[in-house]
Amino acid sequence: MSDEKVLDEWKSMLAQQNIELLYEHISHLQPYDLAEIIKNLEYDDQMQCMSLIPLPLGAEILEYLDPELQYKILARTDDQRAASLLNKMSSDAVVDMLLAVHPHQANKLMDFLPDDYRKKISTLMTFPPDTAGSLATVNYIGSRITWTVDQTLHHVRKVGHEAEIVSYVYVIGAHGELVGVVSLKEIILAPPGTKLADIVTDDVISVPVDMDQQEVASILSNYDLVAIPVVTRENRMIGIITVDDLIDVIHEEATEDFQKMGGSQPLMEPYFKNSVWGLFKKRIGWLLILFIAEAYTGTILRHYEDTLSEQIALSFFIPLLIGTGGNTGSQTVTTLVRALAVGEVRFKDIYKVIGKEVSTGVLLGVSMGVIALLRAALLGVDLHIGAVVAITALFIVIWASMVAAILPMILHKLRVDPAVVSGPFITTLVDGTGLIIYFTMAKLLLHL
Amino acid sequence: MSDEKVLDEWKSMLAQQNIELLYEHISHLQPYDLAEIIKNLEYDDQMQCMSLIPLPLGAEILEYLDPELQYKILARTDDQRAASLLNKMSSDAVVDMLLAVHPHQANKLMDFLPDDYRKKISTLMTFPPDTAGSLATVNYIGSRITWTVDQTLHHVRKVGHEAEIVSYVYVIGAHGELVGVVSLKEIILAPPGTKLADIVTDDVISVPVDMDQQEVASILSNYDLVAIPVVTRENRMIGIITVDDLIDVIHEEATEDFQKMGGSQPLMEPYFKNSVWGLFKKRIGWLLILFIAEAYTGTILRHYEDTLSEQIALSFFIPLLIGTGGNTGSQTVTTLVRALAVGEVRFKDIYKVIGKEVSTGVLLGVSMGVIALLRAALLGVDLHIGAVVAITALFIVIWASMVAAILPMILHKLRVDPAVVSGPFITTLVDGTGLIIYFTMAKLLLHL
């Protein structure tokens, strides 16, 4: 059934106040599906649906909604229910919401939290965005090294309802430090009476609070974990990051790199959340920089004005030659920027990369040179000009490959995001230098 | 400690045959780290390390290696140990390896598997690459609806060692059909004696064997699952796909889209696994198509040869104007291709998208027009030519935004991957049409 049909059905159930049927639907849908429906209802209908949904499910659904909508719903829910919902939401979602709303509104909501939980939330709110700390949730299961597996299972049964994930139990020391980790699998498979100390893994893979979220994502995916603990510099346990949040990070970072490669600043919100003015601001910066950089092609061309006047046919091939250079550069640069982002290529490989790209460039250049010669013959221009075009194509392609291979590597080394060398950037860079190659060849071979 | 230092240390331990120290290191490292070290050793050292590693860990490490290396190691391991390793590897890894090696080699390895497991593996091997079936592993925990939670836990303890993930127990019917799912969390939290039937979720989220892997990844990430069951059209359970495999899929698909957007066919292997000839073959196709498409700019310019001869200064702005068009087009197209890929934008939004992009294009066009006028003044060309350049910049930017907004939407509707409209593609398309706009303006305003 299409999304629209489902939505129409819900709207009609709400209009007819068919509460029984609504309950029936609610009980058969997943939290994600219910959230998708609620997102698309009118505000009053949203409120009514949320009021029909039982508590733990309501908190799960809230977590799928935007912080603004979460707040709007909580603000109009009666205090007691709002407090329950808030306390059942996972702490990372609560933090995101509190940071998104006005401090005054955040304070009002924080009054719903018990003292010690409010303190934890306040701490989580201090971590800068895009760091491990900002993604952490405190809803993990902790244990003591002295416990047996039976004691631990008893504890899991007691607090498991509130945990975001029960796959791991973290062993915490007397001063809040992370001592080790035991998977629930190991606990279940161990004979009753086994001490945690006998099955704990003490070389825990953890990340510091200030680690960049992209790095956290790659650690989690390298080690095939479903959650990773976050600790302070002193190894004090802050919380855990679960795999679903890191999948969102992987999507986000890929989207940002994508937009950068298109020569624009990354949009921080989904497409339709950006206004025309917002899109303009993200794009005009690079467009202007590239325009100014490209403007030197005018200077180059004016420098060769006499050559051009003498052989106007030379101008026919300008877009073709610089375009080919730009295309080759784009191919190389996108491949390398991505390879650097996922860690397939490192700076120490720079000579290997240049060797590979220039060799490929020679093969591509020779092919394009031959085709360029054919194209010149087809346009019926002087054979000498054809030769100039062909040789220029060869050199431009090799040149573009080389520049596009070196630049991202160097930026990566300088800890600048290599995605700054976007397709448009490399195209612009190769345009001017390509013209110089072209006219130098023309002067040499045509004796102008 | 850097990777190289670690590797040097291992090489020296191996050279000195310091077995005790090797054991010590092995016991303190994660499977992923051991695999990274083994990957970079010589073949003989690889074999020695693998022989020192205890069995279940050995199988885990193998799973991190390439299928070719997995086979090379298994082929030189004695039959009994090779059989144990193979049987402890997860079935999706076994399938990948068997499909990567020669059928003759695959058959030899399959003899190491017990009959019923071999049959399952043979079935898994029939699913086409990039489908849900090709990613499925049969190492999941099944149960019967009549069991109590105690019986189920007893079963988990018995078979859990071989399961890839114990987070979910799948309830299977008499004919192998998927009846429901219970999370291990629910099993643990339920009072002893509870029947599975009372806590089972029967609206299971599952995927058909032939679903595209990218779609599976987005379902898993929408519903925040750590594993998803794969079923036949008749709802027979084939296996499960775990989140770590789907994270790899998300990375792969983003890399492919990235490379496509750079105007090249996606590389199927990590960067350094591609030979120069391989890179050439992936790139020459689009380069040629774009060259041939770009060649019509020559025809357009020759058509305006007289105009150009009369006003050679017009040629100074050709790269600048078509470059700006290409840059604007790249910005729009990369944003939209990604938004379509992650599902933020759908075909039904086409008018909204065009409206948004053209409005943004007008803002950008006006800005670029003003700057172009300044640039022309700076180059000291005729003010009339300056006006032509400015107006052309305005129109080219709007035109490029519109083309770059419409094309990916239509391709998406036609079920062609919108990433075909790469940056280089849109640049090429806008180059020729931009020239027509330019010379039409010139003829109109300069009365040539």
Chai-1 contact restraints between the chains, C-beta under 6 A:
chainA,res_idxA,chainB,res_idxB,connection_type,confidence,min_distance_angstrom,max_distance_angstrom,comment,restraint_id
A,H28,B,D203,contact,1.0,0.0,6.0,A-B,restraint_1
A,Y32,B,N222,contact,1.0,0.0,6.0,A-B,restraint_2
A,Y32,B,Y223,contact,1.0,0.0,6.0,A-B,restraint_3
A,V156,B,I188,contact,1.0,0.0,6.0,A-B,restraint_4
A,R157,B,L189,contact,1.0,0.0,6.0,A-B,restraint_5
A,G160,B,K185,contact,1.0,0.0,6.0,A-B,restraint_6
A,G160,B,L189,contact,1.0,0.0,6.0,A-B,restraint_7
A,V166,B,K185,contact,1.0,0.0,6.0,A-B,restraint_8
A,S167,B,S167,contact,1.0,0.0,6.0,A-B,restraint_9
A,K185,B,G160,contact,1.0,0.0,6.0,A-B,restraint_10
A,K185,B,V166,contact,1.0,0.0,6.0,A-B,restraint_11
A,I188,B,V156,contact,1.0,0.0,6.0,A-B,restraint_12
A,L189,B,R157,contact,1.0,0.0,6.0,A-B,restraint_13
A,L189,B,G160,contact,1.0,0.0,6.0,A-B,restraint_14
A,D203,B,H28,contact,1.0,0.0,6.0,A-B,restraint_15
A,S221,B,I247,contact,1.0,0.0,6.0,A-B,restraint_16
A,N222,B,Y32,contact,1.0,0.0,6.0,A-B,restraint_17
A,Y223,B,Y32,contact,1.0,0.0,6.0,A-B,restraint_18
A,D224,B,D244,contact,1.0,0.0,6.0,A-B,restraint_19
A,V226,B,V226,contact,1.0,0.0,6.0,A-B,restraint_20
A,V243,B,V243,contact,1.0,0.0,6.0,A-B,restraint_21
A,D244,B,D224,contact,1.0,0.0,6.0,A-B,restraint_22
A,I247,B,S221,contact,1.0,0.0,6.0,A-B,restraint_23
A,I250,B,I250,contact,1.0,0.0,6.0,A-B,restraint_24
A,A254,B,A254,contact,1.0,0.0,6.0,A-B,restraint_25
A,T255,B,R338,contact,1.0,0.0,6.0,A-B,restraint_26
A,F258,B,T334,contact,1.0,0.0,6.0,A-B,restraint_27
A,F258,B,R338,contact,1.0,0.0,6.0,A-B,restraint_28
A,Q259,B,T334,contact,1.0,0.0,6.0,A-B,restraint_29
A,Q259,B,T335,contact,1.0,0.0,6.0,A-B,restraint_30
A,G262,B,S330,contact,1.0,0.0,6.0,A-B,restraint_31
A,G262,B,Q331,contact,1.0,0.0,6.0,A-B,restraint_32
A,G262,B,T334,contact,1.0,0.0,6.0,A-B,restraint_33
A,G263,B,N327,contact,1.0,0.0,6.0,A-B,restraint_34
A,G263,B,S330,contact,1.0,0.0,6.0,A-B,restraint_35
A,G263,B,Q331,contact,1.0,0.0,6.0,A-B,restraint_36
A,S264,B,Q331,contact,1.0,0.0,6.0,A-B,restraint_37
A,P270,B,E344,contact,1.0,0.0,6.0,A-B,restraint_38
A,Y271,B,A339,contact,1.0,0.0,6.0,A-B,restraint_39
A,Y271,B,E344,contact,1.0,0.0,6.0,A-B,restraint_40
A,Y271,B,V345,contact,1.0,0.0,6.0,A-B,restraint_41
A,V276,B,K356,contact,1.0,0.0,6.0,A-B,restraint_42
A,V276,B,S359,contact,1.0,0.0,6.0,A-B,restraint_43
A,V276,B,T360,contact,1.0,0.0,6.0,A-B,restraint_44
A,L279,B,T360,contact,1.0,0.0,6.0,A-B,restraint_45
A,F280,B,T360,contact,1.0,0.0,6.0,A-B,restraint_46
A,F280,B,L363,contact,1.0,0.0,6.0,A-B,restraint_47
A,R283,B,Q331,contact,1.0,0.0,6.0,A-B,restraint_48
A,I284,B,S367,contact,1.0,0.0,6.0,A-B,restraint_49
A,L287,B,N327,contact,1.0,0.0,6.0,A-B,restraint_50
A,L290,B,N327,contact,1.0,0.0,6.0,A-B,restraint_51
A,F291,B,T324,contact,1.0,0.0,6.0,A-B,restraint_52
A,F291,B,I371,contact,1.0,0.0,6.0,A-B,restraint_53
A,E294,B,L320,contact,1.0,0.0,6.0,A-B,restraint_54
A,E294,B,G323,contact,1.0,0.0,6.0,A-B,restraint_55
A,A295,B,L320,contact,1.0,0.0,6.0,A-B,restraint_56
A,A295,B,R375,contact,1.0,0.0,6.0,A-B,restraint_57
A,T297,B,P319,contact,1.0,0.0,6.0,A-B,restraint_58
A,T297,B,L320,contact,1.0,0.0,6.0,A-B,restraint_59
A,G298,B,F316,contact,1.0,0.0,6.0,A-B,restraint_60
A,G298,B,L320,contact,1.0,0.0,6.0,A-B,restraint_61
A,G298,B,L379,contact,1.0,0.0,6.0,A-B,restraint_62
A,L301,B,S315,contact,1.0,0.0,6.0,A-B,restraint_63
A,L301,B,F316,contact,1.0,0.0,6.0,A-B,restraint_64
A,R302,B,F316,contact,1.0,0.0,6.0,A-B,restraint_65
A,L308,B,I312,contact,1.0,0.0,6.0,A-B,restraint_66
A,S309,B,I312,contact,1.0,0.0,6.0,A-B,restraint_67
A,I312,B,L308,contact,1.0,0.0,6.0,A-B,restraint_68
A,I312,B,S309,contact,1.0,0.0,6.0,A-B,restraint_69
A,S315,B,L301,contact,1.0,0.0,6.0,A-B,restraint_70
A,S315,B,S315,contact,1.0,0.0,6.0,A-B,restraint_71
A,F316,B,G298,contact,1.0,0.0,6.0,A-B,restraint_72
A,F316,B,L301,contact,1.0,0.0,6.0,A-B,restraint_73
A,F316,B,R302,contact,1.0,0.0,6.0,A-B,restraint_74
A,I318,B,I318,contact,1.0,0.0,6.0,A-B,restraint_75
A,P319,B,T297,contact,1.0,0.0,6.0,A-B,restraint_76
A,P319,B,I322,contact,1.0,0.0,6.0,A-B,restraint_77
A,P319,B,D431,contact,1.0,0.0,6.0,A-B,restraint_78
A,L320,B,E294,contact,1.0,0.0,6.0,A-B,restraint_79
A,L320,B,A295,contact,1.0,0.0,6.0,A-B,restraint_80
A,L320,B,T297,contact,1.0,0.0,6.0,A-B,restraint_81
A,L320,B,G298,contact,1.0,0.0,6.0,A-B,restraint_82
A,I322,B,P319,contact,1.0,0.0,6.0,A-B,restraint_83
A,G323,B,E294,contact,1.0,0.0,6.0,A-B,restraint_84
A,G323,B,D431,contact,1.0,0.0,6.0,A-B,restraint_85
A,T324,B,F291,contact,1.0,0.0,6.0,A-B,restraint_86
A,N327,B,G263,contact,1.0,0.0,6.0,A-B,restraint_87
A,N327,B,L287,contact,1.0,0.0,6.0,A-B,restraint_88
A,N327,B,L290,contact,1.0,0.0,6.0,A-B,restraint_89
A,N327,B,P424,contact,1.0,0.0,6.0,A-B,restraint_90
A,S330,B,G262,contact,1.0,0.0,6.0,A-B,restraint_91
A,S330,B,G263,contact,1.0,0.0,6.0,A-B,restraint_92
A,S330,B,G423,contact,1.0,0.0,6.0,A-B,restraint_93
A,S330,B,P424,contact,1.0,0.0,6.0,A-B,restraint_94
A,Q331,B,G262,contact,1.0,0.0,6.0,A-B,restraint_95
A,Q331,B,G263,contact,1.0,0.0,6.0,A-B,restraint_96
A,Q331,B,S264,contact,1.0,0.0,6.0,A-B,restraint_97
A,Q331,B,R283,contact,1.0,0.0,6.0,A-B,restraint_98
A,T334,B,F258,contact,1.0,0.0,6.0,A-B,restraint_99
A,T334,B,Q259,contact,1.0,0.0,6.0,A-B,restraint_100
A,T334,B,G262,contact,1.0,0.0,6.0,A-B,restraint_101
A,T335,B,Q259,contact,1.0,0.0,6.0,A-B,restraint_102
A,R338,B,T255,contact,1.0,0.0,6.0,A-B,restraint_103
A,R338,B,F258,contact,1.0,0.0,6.0,A-B,restraint_104
A,A339,B,Y271,contact,1.0,0.0,6.0,A-B,restraint_105
A,E344,B,P270,contact,1.0,0.0,6.0,A-B,restraint_106
A,E344,B,Y271,contact,1.0,0.0,6.0,A-B,restraint_107
A,V345,B,Y271,contact,1.0,0.0,6.0,A-B,restraint_108
A,K356,B,V276,contact,1.0,0.0,6.0,A-B,restraint_109
A,S359,B,V276,contact,1.0,0.0,6.0,A-B,restraint_110
A,T360,B,V276,contact,1.0,0.0,6.0,A-B,restraint_111
A,T360,B,L279,contact,1.0,0.0,6.0,A-B,restraint_112
A,T360,B,F280,contact,1.0,0.0,6.0,A-B,restraint_113
A,L363,B,F280,contact,1.0,0.0,6.0,A-B,restraint_114
A,S367,B,I284,contact,1.0,0.0,6.0,A-B,restraint_115
A,I371,B,F291,contact,1.0,0.0,6.0,A-B,restraint_116
A,R375,B,A295,contact,1.0,0.0,6.0,A-B,restraint_117
A,L379,B,G298,contact,1.0,0.0,6.0,A-B,restraint_118
A,G423,B,S330,contact,1.0,0.0,6.0,A-B,restraint_119
A,G423,B,G423,contact,1.0,0.0,6.0,A-B,restraint_120
A,P424,B,N327,contact,1.0,0.0,6.0,A-B,restraint_121
A,P424,B,S330,contact,1.0,0.0,6.0,A-B,restraint_122
A,D431,B,P319,contact,1.0,0.0,6.0,A-B,restraint_123
A,D431,B,G323,contact,1.0,0.0,6.0,A-B,restraint_124
